[in-house]
Every structure is written in structure tokens, then in C-alpha cells.
Amino acid sequence: MSEHRRKPSQPQDGGRAAARRAAQQPTGRRAAPPRDTHSTTEMLSGSYGEERPAGGRAEARRAAQRGASGGSRRRGAEPAGRGPGRGRAAAQSDDRFLNYPRSDRDGWRRFVPSWKLVGGTCLGFFALLVAGMGVAFAWVDKPNPQKMAEAQNNVFYWSDNTQLAATGGQRNRQTVTIEEIPQSMQDAVIAAENESFEDDWGVDPMGMGRAIVNMAMGQETQGGSTITQQYVKNLYLDQDQTIKRKFTELIISLKVGTTVDKREVMEGYLNTAYFGRDAYGIQAASQAYFDKNSKKLNASESAFLAALLKGPNLYNPDGGLGDNASSDENTKRAKVRWSWILDREVEVGRMTQADADKWKKLGFPKPKDSDQATGLGGQKGYLVETAKKYVLKQTDISPEQLALGGYRIYTTFDKAKVKAMENAVNKTKKEFLDAKERPGTDKFVQFGSASVDVNTGAIVALYGGDGWDKKHFTNNADTSGVPVGSTWKPYVLAAAMQHGTYKTAPTGLSPLSKYNANDLIVIRNQNGDPIPGKNGQPFRQKNESDKAYGYVTLREAMEKSINTPFVQLGMDVGHEHVAQMAADTGILRQTMDQNNASFYLGTSTPSAIRMADSYATFAASGKHREPYSVRKVVIDGEEQPGFEKPTAKRAMDPEVADNVTDVLKNVIESPEGTGQKAQKLGRPAAGKTGTTDKNKSAWFVGYTPQLSTAVTLFRTDPESRKLLSMNGTGGVSSIHGGDIPAEVWTNYMIDALKGEEIKDFPTAVPIGEKADGTGAPSPTPSATPSQTPSSTPSATPSQTPSKTPSPSVTPSQTKSCDPFDWACDEDGQNGGNGNAGTDVGGTDTGGTDTGGTDTGGTTDGGTTTDGGTTDGTTTEGETDGKPGNGNSNGGLFGGGG
């Protein structure tokens, strides 16, 4: 018989006994179907089924019946725990307090909590939270409002640790009752800050939850505070954004919100809130901004003061701390929020639409001039403001926290140097300006200046304006918005020497390379194509003078501050190389102008502080240190981190920086240099003048091995705050950086360096490849005897002037230059900077200027093309037969040094 036909063995206790036991089963249980003796299911089930304890033939028969009738499908559908093994496990699980992991589940399902477990856990946690809140609510007392009077000063110290100024301390506060606070003020605050104030329990659970979650995740904190919570926060003088402080604030706010009358809460809040201008409370704010008692505020003024509660540092029209808190930006924000609050009052039913329209038609309320200058007259206000900005930059301290006081701030400002700078400005004002005699030109003239220690980056002195006590609150030493003009040209030269031009890269360019310095030359890109101008025609760069210089060395172009060579040089070097060079020396990218030809002439607007610090990089042989004004900050006896001296970073090769310095020394030392007035300093110095289009600003930035100082001069319209032309200022037709700014710089540096050792700069070694600009003529070895020599001295100091004619130069007489001889111009054959000594149209006399610098090319017929001469003779200072004005200063579209 085959295997599948063989019958399974019969249980011993089968037959009638089995049937009888089956009949005794409960009636609700379904009877097992007859067994199919020919089925293979029993064999398969028996092979893979559970091992069961011996139960006799009857138990085996029942198992066989279950297997035959349901098979594996029946077992899979049977409820868990039905078998004897599972039953015991389920019974054991009932003995545990928590059935977790769950014993009645298999695999990963054992770790999925049941809804009973989840619900019970949440309920227990909530019960504990409520109990804890109840205990905290009963335990925490309502704070004493008088603690607010325990405010401290912020004390600022000079570099010698003597006291510079103390701010804060006795708070500018006058407590008033709720009856003295107009309903319009209360309505504005409720509409803007907390619409549900009169009905809530003192907290906004949703807002608090959002703020706590954001803080726990390290994200930006969001406001969720009610008026009651802000009142509590003000009472405790604690502005920390921490979960602990938020929880404490929540408990106290609940207690205050449920036990204190709402009118009392409103009174307390408006008597403790900070409104800017050192005004704490509504009465002090009303006096500070509108010179009236709080009860006389109208709805428009109330909306303005309510807007300040958003953050006076960003909404006070006076301006605040930080790059985004200027007076203009703050005023714009304040106007927008003032208008929004009026609309919001209408929306929540606290003002009629007609009243809102009336106040908007009358316009934004104009606050009175600030009286904040008390005790901070002269330069102290600007010094304190500069130090505050640095503290905020280096730490997480907010302006509001700083306003609370208690900080000891040790600055880098040198008292003697600050006084010397103020004296230098005042002396120059007295000598050059007369607003009464020349109101149309000398009124609204402003000075700004900053001085930085070359070796550390410390700001040792600054001049910000007439003083807070004179109602001048803008710090002119830290103002971005005044173009620097030709003081930008050293960055173009430094980038050329560091990176080279498209002709020489990666080899740097020599400062003895020659570029076309004539007026109105066409500027070309690196492909040789003309740059398009606004009118679609090729762009032509303007010098201040129409004098024909011809091709001159970059050294001479810097000395005379000629525009055209540096615009073309900038195009040859590339915008990004120049911008990066400026940035590496400390100029902020956000103050740089866009990529255009004028960029190379100083349309960027860095502050005097940044310019002084940037030029210090040249003085330090290419090492840059960030400017800093605070040495140390202490609060509650603990010194705060973040005020270590800035570390030096390499901005350019030492040889490049030293060559820039050598060129800038020539600006001061050369008889034709634009910075000659600085020679009165009587010690080695380097610097650059700067003047912008229409004389809207004038700069002088210079340095010695110890000190770098920037001085700026400009005029502004007090209403529009736009720059005005300084033509005629000081009784001079055109103001240049070499005039008033250089005078201030020199007078200050004489006093500031008194007693200091006289040091010279490192010697500059020859650097780079001489690669002349496009179109530069090739040198010619000789000149014709018929040419008439000139008795005009050379523009270059190292060249020897001659008043007698020289013989023609033959090839055998041509002198080769030693590679380390700076005074030798190999291309010019020692004939001055005159385009190869000029072949026709001028004679190589070993240093004369005739037909060279002042011409601009030659023709084979013996006449100069741009020199204004004929028949081989040159009249210096004439261009195309027109007399030149003799002013060699360059500039921005006609401005210059």
C-alpha cells in the first residue's frame, strides 16, 4: 500500500467512549466534523504543530479533529491565548502592575502600548503637573514692585581705567495712577499687545507653549507674553530667554492675573515699561518724547508710544544700536507700526474708523529733540555708543538687557588722543569755516574721524560730531554713506601687485608699469572691447583736469591721484580681486558699491573707523586685525567672555603691503603729491587723499608705523539727509582731501604721537612684472638734435632735473637699469616719466618733464599729439592749445584727491 493511503493509528480510547465524551461538551460549542481518514492534513499538522503534553487517546483524537476540520487556517484565526501554553502566560501577565512589554502579543507588537496604558500615563502626568502648579501657585508670592528701583549704572572706563561715563542708575521714572493714564493709551496698548487682556487669566497658554518649544529646540524665540506677563517680567528685572524664567513668569502671572485687578496690572505695566530715551514708564516717556504729562496724550501720540513697546531700539526714531537700527530705518518701522495700531484699534472696537482716518490725515506725530545727552556731552556720547555696539556684537546681550545696567565696560579709548582729535577739528573749523559769513557753503559741514592702533586694532580715538549735547546724535566716525573717493585706489594697486592683471597673472604687477592718464580715455574690458556708457557709446573716464598726462607709472598716477589709470587697471585686475583685497583689509562688503567702472574710484561708503583700520593693514606689512573698542566687560564681579584682542590675519603678502606704503609715502613727500600738507608731521608717514564727484565728500587717510587715522568731511541737508556739494566751502572753489581733511589729520597726529619714537616703515623691495597698459608706446633709443629741451623739473623726486640741453641719446649711450634701482626708469631712459623720455616732441634731458608726462604721445613729425605743442616745443600745462588749470588731482567723474 502506498504511503498516502495508509491509515493513521487509532487512539486506544476511541469508539463509544469518545462519542460519549463529545456529547458531554457544552451545548454552545460546535461539534467537530467527522474525520476524513484519507486526508493528509492530519499528517501535515502533526508534523509542524505544537508539542503538547500527553493527554491520552481522547486528547489526541480531539487534536486530530481540530486539525482535520480547520487546518493551519483555523489555528491562525483562533484568538491568542486559547491554547494551554498561552493561557498560562496570560494569567501570569495579570500579576504584573504594568503589562509592558505586552505578554499577549508577539514580535514588535509586544512594545506597542495599549490605549489604556497611554491614557493612564497622560492622565497621571497631567495630575502631577496640576498638583505641582498648585503647590507653586501657593508657594510663590507676588513680587514687590519696588524692586524695580534697584537698578544699577553702566560704567564705562578710559584705556587707563579711569571713569569715562556712567549711564542708567537712577531711573528716569515718575509713577502715575491709572487715572493719569489716558484711555487712548490703554486702548492702544491692549489692541497692539494683548486683545484679551481684560478677560484672560494673565497668560496665553498657546503663545507660551510656542515660545517654550522654540527655546527648547534652540530656535529663534517668539513672543507669547500677555500684558500681565510683561508686567511680571519688568518687576523682576530679568530678561533671560530661558525655560526656568518662563516657568517662573507663568506661575507669577497666573497668580497676578487671578488675584490683582486688571486696572492695577495696566497701571503697573505702563509705569515699568521701557520706552527708549532712558524713559521708564508712561509719564517719563510722555515727557521725553512730547514734553507733556501723560494724561494729555492724544490718541495718535498714544499709538506712537505703544509702538515703542515692540522694542525701542528698533522703533525709536532717534536710532538705536546695530546696523539695522539707523534713524531712517527706525523711523520707517515706527510709522508703519503706528498706522497699524490705529487700524488695529478699529478692528478690536476701541476706536472708530472716522477717528483713525482723522489721526492718519494729521500725520505721524513728531517727537521733540532728545534730551538724552545729559552727562554725555562732547565726544562721550559717541564713545559710549561705539562701545555698546561692540558689546552687542561680541555677546548675546540684548539692547534691553544692557539698558538695565550693572555692566562695567573697559574701553580702548585714549583720553588724551580723543581730546587731541577734538581740538584738531575745532581748530580747523575756526580757521576754515564761517557759517555766519558763508551760510550757503559753510553751513551743515560735518567732520568725522577715527584713529586705530596699528599693532593691535584698538580704536584709540574718534570724532563723531558736535556732541549729543548739541543735538547731533549721528556718529560721523561710524557713519556708512559717505563715498571715500580716491582713498580707494590703494586697494586697486594692492590687488594688481598681489594677483596681477589678465596679462601677468599669476605674477603680480609692478607699480612702475605705465597706464594712459589722459582725460576721457575709452575704458576697455579684458577682451579689449570698450565698456558701454549710459548713452550706448563707449564709456570715457573723466579726470578732474583735462591735462594731458600721457602714459605714466602707477606710482605717479597715485601721487597725483589721476583717475583714468586706476579705472583701466581695475578692469584689467578684475572687480572681485579688488573687492576681496578691500574686504581682507577690513572693509565690510555691505558698504561696497556694485560692479561698475566707478567702483575703482571710491563710490563705496565704509566708515572712518573701517578706513583707519584698513589702512593699518598696509602699515602692519599686510597683517589685518579687526577694529575693537572694548577690552573687558564685568557684571556681578564676573568677567564676560568674548573680549580677547583680535588675532592678526594675513591680508596680502608683506612685499605687496610695503610697496603700497612706499607709493603712499610719495603722495605726501613728493612736491606734486596731493597730500603735501601732511609733511608738517615731521616723521615718516604714508597716506591718500580722496575727493568725490561735485565735492560732496573729502577724505584723508594716513598712517605712521604706530597709528592709522581717517578724516572725512561732508555736507548734508538736514531734512533729506542727502549729501550736498562743498564747492565754495571754506572760501575755496573746490575742496579736496589734501585741504581741510589733511589739515585735521596732521594737527591730530602731531599731538597724538608727541613723545612717541620716530620710526620708519620697512624698506620696499622691487616687486612684480612691468606690464604697461594697452597702447603704451615702445621706447625709442634716441632723440633728434633739433628738439628743444625743457627746463621744467621732473615730477619724480628721484630724477635729476636739468636746465641745459642734453645731447641726443644713441643706443650706445643708453643706460640699463639695475633691477633694484627704483630711481631708474628703463623704458624712459632716465628721461622722467615721459613715455620713453619722449622721442619727438620733447628731449630726453635726464629728468625734464617736457613732452613726457605732460604730453601723451608723439608723432613722427616732431610734434606732440596731446601736449599742445607744435614744431617740437612744449608748453607745460596746455592741452590741445588750451591752458590747463594746473590741478593734478583726480577724482570720481571729475573728483579726485
CORBEL-V874631 format. One record per residue. RES is the residue in three letters. PSI is psi in whole degrees, -180 to 180 (* if undefined). NEAR is the number of other ideal C-beta (glycine too) atoms within 8 Angstrom. Layout:
[[RES;PSI;NEAR] [RES;PSI;NEAR]]
This chain:
[[MET;140;3] [SER;161;5] [GLU;-40;4] [HIS;-8;5] [ARG;-6;6] [ARG;134;7] [LYS;144;5] [PRO;160;8] [SER;143;4] [GLN;141;6] [PRO;152;11] [GLN;-34;6] [ASP;55;9] [GLY;-158;9] [GLY;-142;6] [ARG;-34;5] [ALA;-41;9] [ALA;-41;13] [ALA;-38;8] [ARG;-43;8] [ARG;-37;9] [ALA;-35;9] [ALA;-24;6] [GLN;-3;5] [GLN;155;8] [PRO;146;4] [THR;-25;4] [GLY;-4;3] [ARG;136;6] [ARG;135;3] [ALA;147;6] [ALA;139;9] [PRO;160;7] [PRO;148;3] [ARG;135;9] [ASP;109;6] [THR;-11;6] [HIS;3;4] [SER;147;8] [THR;-5;6] [THR;-38;9] [GLU;-41;12] [MET;-43;8] [LEU;-41;8] [SER;-40;11] [GLY;-31;9] [SER;-38;6] [TYR;4;5] [GLY;175;8] [GLU;151;5] [GLU;122;3] [ARG;152;8] [PRO;153;4] [ALA;129;5] [GLY;16;7] [GLY;177;9] [ARG;-32;10] [ALA;-41;12] [GLU;-39;10] [ALA;-40;10] [ARG;-42;11] [ARG;-39;9] [ALA;-40;10] [ALA;-38;12] [GLN;-41;11] [ARG;-42;10] [GLY;-40;13] [ALA;-38;13] [SER;-35;9] [GLY;-27;9] [GLY;-159;10] [SER;-29;6] [ARG;-41;7] [ARG;-40;10] [ARG;-38;8] [GLY;-31;6] [ALA;-10;6] [GLU;137;7] [PRO;144;4] [ALA;147;6] [GLY;6;9] [ARG;-33;7] [GLY;167;7] [PRO;-40;7] [GLY;-46;7] [ARG;-35;11] [GLY;-43;10] [ARG;-40;8] [ALA;-43;11] [ALA;-37;11] [ALA;-38;8] [GLN;-34;9] [SER;-28;11] [ASP;-18;7] [ASP;-16;5] [ARG;150;8] [PHE;-42;2] [LEU;121;5] [ASN;71;10] [TYR;125;7] [PRO;151;6] [ARG;125;13] [SER;-15;11] [ASP;18;10] [ARG;156;10] [ASP;155;4] [GLY;-139;5] [TRP;-20;5] [ARG;-20;8] [ARG;-24;10] [PHE;6;8] [VAL;112;8] [PRO;149;8] [SER;162;8] [TRP;-29;6] [LYS;-41;6] [LEU;-44;11] [VAL;-49;9] [GLY;-41;8] [GLY;-39;8] [THR;-47;8] [CYS;-42;8] [LEU;-41;8] [GLY;-42;8] [PHE;-43;8] [PHE;-38;8] [ALA;-42;8] [LEU;-40;8] [LEU;-45;8] [VAL;-42;8] [ALA;-43;8] [GLY;-41;8] [MET;-39;10] [GLY;-42;8] [VAL;-45;8] [ALA;-40;9] [PHE;-39;10] [ALA;-29;6] [TRP;-38;5] [VAL;130;9] [ASP;155;3] [LYS;132;7] [PRO;159;9] [ASN;117;5] [PRO;-23;8] [GLN;-11;5] [LYS;-23;10] [MET;-24;13] [ALA;-5;6] [GLU;30;6] [ALA;155;11] [GLN;167;8] [ASN;155;9] [ASN;124;13] [VAL;128;10] [PHE;142;13] [TYR;146;12] [TRP;175;11] [SER;-22;12] [ASP;13;6] [ASN;10;6] [THR;157;7] [GLN;129;8] [LEU;-51;12] [ALA;158;11] [ALA;128;10] [THR;159;12] [GLY;-135;12] [GLY;-118;9] [GLN;109;4] [ARG;142;10] [ASN;83;8] [ARG;139;12] [GLN;108;7] [THR;134;6] [VAL;161;12] [THR;168;6] [ILE;-27;8] [GLU;-23;5] [GLU;2;9] [ILE;114;14] [PRO;151;10] [GLN;-30;5] [SER;-34;10] [MET;-43;15] [GLN;-43;11] [ASP;-42;13] [ALA;-41;16] [VAL;-43;15] [ILE;-44;14] [ALA;-39;15] [ALA;-34;13] [GLU;-36;11] [ASN;86;11] [GLU;-35;6] [SER;16;8] [PHE;-45;13] [GLU;-12;6] [ASP;-19;4] [ASP;175;12] [TRP;14;6] [GLY;-7;13] [VAL;158;13] [ASP;96;12] [PRO;-41;6] [MET;-45;7] [GLY;-42;12] [MET;-43;13] [GLY;-41;9] [ARG;-43;10] [ALA;-41;14] [ILE;-44;10] [VAL;-43;8] [ASN;-41;11] [MET;-41;13] [ALA;-31;7] [MET;1;6] [GLY;19;4] [GLN;176;6] [GLU;134;4] [THR;146;8] [GLN;148;8] [GLY;135;6] [GLY;17;10] [SER;140;11] [THR;174;16] [ILE;-39;13] [THR;-43;16] [GLN;-40;14] [GLN;-36;12] [TYR;-45;13] [VAL;-43;13] [LYS;-41;11] [ASN;-38;12] [LEU;-37;13] [TYR;-5;11] [LEU;36;10] [ASP;110;6] [GLN;10;9] [ASP;135;5] [GLN;75;7] [THR;158;7] [ILE;-39;8] [LYS;-45;6] [ARG;-38;10] [LYS;-39;13] [PHE;-44;8] [THR;-43;10] [GLU;-39;13] [LEU;-46;11] [ILE;-48;12] [ILE;-39;13] [SER;-39;14] [LEU;-42;13] [LYS;-44;12] [VAL;-43;14] [GLY;-26;14] [THR;-10;7] [THR;-12;6] [VAL;139;8] [ASP;141;5] [LYS;-35;8] [ARG;-35;7] [GLU;-38;9] [VAL;-45;15] [MET;-42;14] [GLU;-46;12] [GLY;-41;11] [TYR;-48;14] [LEU;-13;13] [ASN;-10;12] [THR;-15;13] [ALA;150;12] [TYR;128;9] [PHE;7;16] [GLY;176;14] [ARG;33;13] [ASP;27;11] [ALA;119;14] [TYR;120;12] [GLY;155;15] [ILE;-35;14] [GLN;-45;14] [ALA;-38;13] [ALA;-41;15] [SER;-40;15] [GLN;-40;12] [ALA;-36;14] [TYR;-32;14] [PHE;2;10] [ASP;44;5] [LYS;162;8] [ASN;154;8] [SER;-34;14] [LYS;-11;9] [LYS;5;8] [LEU;139;13] [ASN;178;8] [ALA;-36;12] [SER;-45;11] [GLU;-37;12] [SER;-42;14] [ALA;-37;14] [PHE;-48;14] [LEU;-35;16] [ALA;-34;14] [ALA;-34;13] [LEU;-26;14] [LEU;-18;11] [LYS;-22;8] [GLY;97;9] [PRO;-26;11] [ASN;-28;12] [LEU;-8;12] [TYR;-9;14] [ASN;120;13] [PRO;-16;9] [ASP;-23;11] [GLY;170;10] [GLY;-162;12] [LEU;137;10] [GLY;156;9] [ASP;-25;5] [ASN;14;6] [ALA;39;11] [SER;166;8] [SER;-43;10] [ASP;-46;7] [GLU;-42;10] [ASN;-41;16] [THR;-43;9] [LYS;-45;8] [ARG;-42;10] [ALA;-41;15] [LYS;-42;9] [VAL;-45;8] [ARG;-36;12] [TRP;-47;14] [SER;-40;9] [TRP;-40;9] [ILE;-41;14] [LEU;-44;15] [ASP;-38;9] [ARG;-37;10] [GLU;-39;14] [VAL;-42;12] [GLU;-39;7] [VAL;7;9] [GLY;27;4] [ARG;5;9] [MET;146;11] [THR;156;6] [GLN;-36;7] [ALA;-42;6] [ASP;-41;9] [ALA;-43;13] [ASP;-37;8] [LYS;-47;8] [TRP;-35;12] [LYS;-37;9] [LYS;-36;6] [LEU;-22;6] [GLY;169;5] [PHE;130;7] [PRO;137;9] [LYS;113;4] [PRO;158;8] [LYS;169;7] [ASP;146;4] [SER;142;11] [ASP;18;7] [GLN;-11;11] [ALA;-2;13] [THR;121;6] [GLY;-4;8] [LEU;44;12] [GLY;175;10] [GLY;-134;7] [GLN;-5;12] [LYS;-41;12] [GLY;-43;15] [TYR;-37;15] [LEU;-45;15] [VAL;-44;13] [GLU;-43;12] [THR;-43;16] [ALA;-41;14] [LYS;-44;12] [LYS;-40;11] [TYR;-38;11] [VAL;-45;14] [LEU;-35;13] [LYS;-37;6] [GLN;-13;8] [THR;179;9] [ASP;9;3] [ILE;132;7] [SER;161;8] [PRO;-34;12] [GLU;-40;10] [GLN;-42;8] [LEU;-35;13] [ALA;-21;9] [LEU;-18;10] [GLY;-177;11] [GLY;1;8] [TYR;142;11] [ARG;112;10] [ILE;116;14] [TYR;113;10] [THR;175;14] [THR;2;12] [PHE;128;16] [ASP;117;11] [LYS;-44;11] [ALA;-40;7] [LYS;-38;13] [VAL;-43;14] [LYS;-39;8] [ALA;-39;12] [MET;-42;16] [GLU;-41;11] [ASN;-40;11] [ALA;-42;13] [VAL;-47;12] [ASN;-38;8] [LYS;-44;9] [THR;-39;14] [LYS;-46;9] [LYS;-37;7] [GLU;-34;7] [PHE;-30;9] [LEU;144;12] [ASP;90;7] [ALA;-28;9] [LYS;-41;4] [GLU;-37;6] [ARG;66;12] [PRO;-30;8] [GLY;-18;6] [THR;-31;10] [ASP;-10;12] [LYS;147;8] [PHE;15;8] [VAL;134;12] [GLN;148;10] [PHE;149;14] [GLY;144;17] [SER;152;19] [ALA;148;18] [SER;132;16] [VAL;139;16] [ASP;122;12] [VAL;-37;13] [ASN;-14;5] [THR;-24;7] [GLY;2;13] [ALA;134;13] [ILE;113;17] [VAL;-21;14] [ALA;154;15] [LEU;158;19] [TYR;117;15] [GLY;-11;15] [GLY;-167;13] [ASP;-23;4] [GLY;150;11] [TRP;-34;13] [ASP;-15;10] [LYS;17;8] [LYS;24;8] [HIS;104;9] [PHE;-8;11] [THR;128;9] [ASN;101;12] [ASN;-20;14] [ALA;-21;15] [ASP;24;15] [THR;126;11] [SER;124;10] [GLY;-3;5] [VAL;112;11] [PRO;142;11] [VAL;-8;16] [GLY;-142;19] [SER;-6;19] [THR;-6;16] [TRP;-20;14] [LYS;-34;14] [PRO;-29;14] [TYR;-35;12] [VAL;-45;14] [LEU;-43;15] [ALA;-41;14] [ALA;-38;14] [ALA;-42;16] [MET;-29;14] [GLN;-45;12] [HIS;-18;10] [GLY;177;14] [THR;179;11] [TYR;-18;7] [LYS;-33;7] [THR;-17;11] [ALA;140;8] [PRO;5;4] [THR;137;8] [GLY;166;13] [LEU;141;17] [SER;142;12] [PRO;-7;14] [LEU;2;9] [SER;149;14] [LYS;140;13] [TYR;154;15] [ASN;122;13] [ALA;9;14] [ASN;160;12] [ASP;146;11] [LEU;37;8] [ILE;155;10] [VAL;129;8] [ILE;132;14] [ARG;150;11] [ASN;-175;8] [GLN;-11;7] [ASN;-3;5] [GLY;3;6] [ASP;144;6] [PRO;141;9] [ILE;130;12] [PRO;140;7] [GLY;-177;9] [LYS;-30;3] [ASN;8;4] [GLY;-12;5] [GLN;163;6] [PRO;137;9] [PHE;131;11] [ARG;125;9] [GLN;139;12] [LYS;135;9] [ASN;169;17] [GLU;-35;12] [SER;151;11] [ASP;14;9] [LYS;138;12] [ALA;105;14] [TYR;-24;12] [GLY;-154;17] [TYR;124;15] [VAL;159;15] [THR;156;11] [LEU;-30;18] [ARG;-44;10] [GLU;-37;14] [ALA;-36;15] [MET;-42;16] [GLU;-42;14] [LYS;0;16] [SER;55;18] [ILE;136;15] [ASN;-51;16] [THR;-40;16] [PRO;-36;14] [PHE;-28;16] [VAL;-47;14] [GLN;-39;16] [LEU;-42;17] [GLY;-41;14] [MET;-38;14] [ASP;-32;12] [VAL;-43;14] [GLY;138;12] [HIS;-46;8] [GLU;-37;6] [HIS;-42;11] [VAL;-45;15] [ALA;-41;11] [GLN;-37;9] [MET;-46;14] [ALA;-42;13] [ALA;-39;11] [ASP;-25;11] [THR;1;15] [GLY;-1;12] [ILE;131;14] [LEU;136;10] [ARG;-37;7] [GLN;-12;6] [THR;1;11] [MET;146;12] [ASP;169;8] [GLN;173;4] [ASN;99;4] [ASN;175;7] [ALA;-34;12] [SER;-17;10] [PHE;-37;15] [TYR;-7;14] [LEU;7;18] [GLY;42;14] [THR;-7;11] [SER;161;13] [THR;53;10] [PRO;163;12] [SER;168;12] [ALA;-36;16] [ILE;-47;15] [ARG;-37;13] [MET;-43;17] [ALA;-43;16] [ASP;-38;19] [SER;-46;13] [TYR;-26;17] [ALA;-25;16] [THR;-40;16] [PHE;-43;15] [ALA;-30;14] [ALA;25;13] [SER;41;8] [GLY;3;14] [LYS;128;10] [HIS;138;16] [ARG;135;14] [GLU;142;8] [PRO;142;13] [TYR;153;13] [SER;-2;11] [VAL;129;14] [ARG;-32;9] [LYS;145;9] [VAL;130;14] [VAL;134;10] [ILE;133;9] [ASP;36;4] [GLY;-1;4] [GLU;130;6] [GLU;132;6] [GLN;144;9] [PRO;164;4] [GLY;7;7] [PHE;31;10] [GLU;157;4] [LYS;138;8] [PRO;142;8] [THR;152;5] [ALA;141;8] [LYS;143;8] [ARG;117;7] [ALA;-29;11] [MET;167;13] [ASP;146;7] [PRO;-38;9] [GLU;-36;9] [VAL;-48;14] [ALA;-43;16] [ASP;-33;15] [ASN;-36;13] [VAL;-45;13] [THR;-42;14] [ASP;-40;11] [VAL;-41;15] [LEU;-25;15] [LYS;-38;12] [ASN;-28;13] [VAL;-34;18] [ILE;-41;15] [GLU;-27;8] [SER;143;12] [PRO;-23;5] [GLU;9;7] [GLY;148;12] [THR;-10;15] [GLY;32;16] [GLN;-31;10] [LYS;-25;10] [ALA;-7;15] [GLN;-23;8] [LYS;-15;7] [LEU;-34;11] [GLY;20;5] [ARG;161;8] [PRO;130;10] [ALA;155;12] [ALA;149;14] [GLY;176;16] [LYS;138;18] [THR;159;21] [GLY;130;17] [THR;142;20] [THR;175;16] [ASP;134;9] [LYS;22;8] [ASN;42;15] [LYS;-16;12] [SER;154;16] [ALA;138;19] [TRP;153;17] [PHE;123;19] [VAL;123;16] [GLY;170;17] [TYR;158;15] [THR;179;15] [PRO;-17;9] [GLN;-32;9] [LEU;137;13] [SER;131;15] [THR;138;16] [ALA;138;16] [VAL;131;16] [THR;150;16] [LEU;133;14] [PHE;164;13] [ARG;142;12] [THR;145;10] [ASP;124;9] [PRO;-23;5] [GLU;-57;4] [SER;-19;4] [ARG;22;7] [LYS;153;6] [LEU;141;9] [LEU;155;9] [SER;144;7] [MET;19;15] [ASN;123;10] [GLY;-10;9] [THR;136;15] [GLY;16;10] [GLY;12;7] [VAL;138;8] [SER;-36;4] [SER;122;8] [ILE;135;13] [HIS;164;13] [GLY;-25;18] [GLY;-1;13] [ASP;-107;12] [ILE;-47;12] [PRO;-42;15] [ALA;-33;16] [GLU;-46;12] [VAL;-46;16] [TRP;-47;16] [THR;-46;12] [ASN;-39;12] [TYR;-49;17] [MET;-32;15] [ILE;-46;11] [ASP;-41;11] [ALA;-31;15] [LEU;8;12] [LYS;127;6] [GLY;-10;3] [GLU;147;6] [GLU;139;3] [ILE;119;6] [LYS;154;9] [ASP;165;5] [PHE;162;13] [PRO;148;7] [THR;132;5] [ALA;131;11] [VAL;150;8] [PRO;143;8] [ILE;147;11] [GLY;178;14] [GLU;136;10] [LYS;111;9] [ALA;104;9] [ASP;158;9] [GLY;164;13] [THR;133;6] [GLY;-4;6] [ALA;133;11] [PRO;150;10] [SER;148;5] [PRO;144;10] [THR;132;8] [PRO;-21;8] [SER;166;9] [ALA;155;14] [THR;148;8] [PRO;-21;6] [SER;-9;6] [GLN;142;13] [THR;125;8] [PRO;163;12] [SER;148;13] [SER;11;5] [THR;130;10] [PRO;157;7] [SER;154;13] [ALA;-19;12] [THR;124;12] [PRO;-32;8] [SER;-11;5] [GLN;147;12] [THR;118;6] [PRO;155;9] [SER;136;10] [LYS;1;4] [THR;148;6] [PRO;146;7] [SER;150;11] [PRO;160;5] [SER;146;8] [VAL;120;12] [THR;163;8] [PRO;-36;6] [SER;-21;4] [GLN;-8;6] [THR;130;9] [LYS;129;7] [SER;143;5] [CYS;138;8] [ASP;137;6] [PRO;-18;5] [PHE;13;6] [ASP;100;7] [TRP;-29;6] [ALA;-13;6] [CYS;131;9] [ASP;99;14] [GLU;-40;8] [ASP;-33;9] [GLY;0;15] [GLN;41;14] [ASN;27;11] [GLY;32;15] [GLY;-174;15] [ASN;54;15] [GLY;43;18] [ASN;74;16] [ALA;33;13] [GLY;5;16] [THR;123;18] [ASP;-61;9] [VAL;138;14] [GLY;3;16] [GLY;155;19] [THR;138;14] [ASP;97;15] [THR;16;13] [GLY;27;10] [GLY;-2;13] [THR;159;20] [ASP;-5;14] [THR;130;16] [GLY;2;16] [GLY;-97;17] [THR;-40;12] [ASP;-5;15] [THR;-172;21] [GLY;39;14] [GLY;164;11] [THR;166;15] [THR;162;10] [ASP;-11;5] [GLY;0;5] [GLY;11;11] [THR;150;12] [THR;145;16] [THR;-37;9] [ASP;9;12] [GLY;-4;17] [GLY;27;12] [THR;161;14] [THR;162;5] [ASP;35;6] [GLY;7;11] [THR;156;7] [THR;134;14] [THR;110;8] [GLU;140;9] [GLY;2;8] [GLU;146;12] [THR;120;12] [ASP;38;7] [GLY;-1;5] [LYS;135;8] [PRO;135;5] [GLY;164;10] [ASN;0;6] [GLY;2;6] [ASN;115;7] [SER;9;11] [ASN;137;15] [GLY;-175;17] [GLY;-173;18] [LEU;111;16] [PHE;44;8] [GLY;-17;10] [GLY;178;15] [GLY;-143;18] [GLY;*;18]]
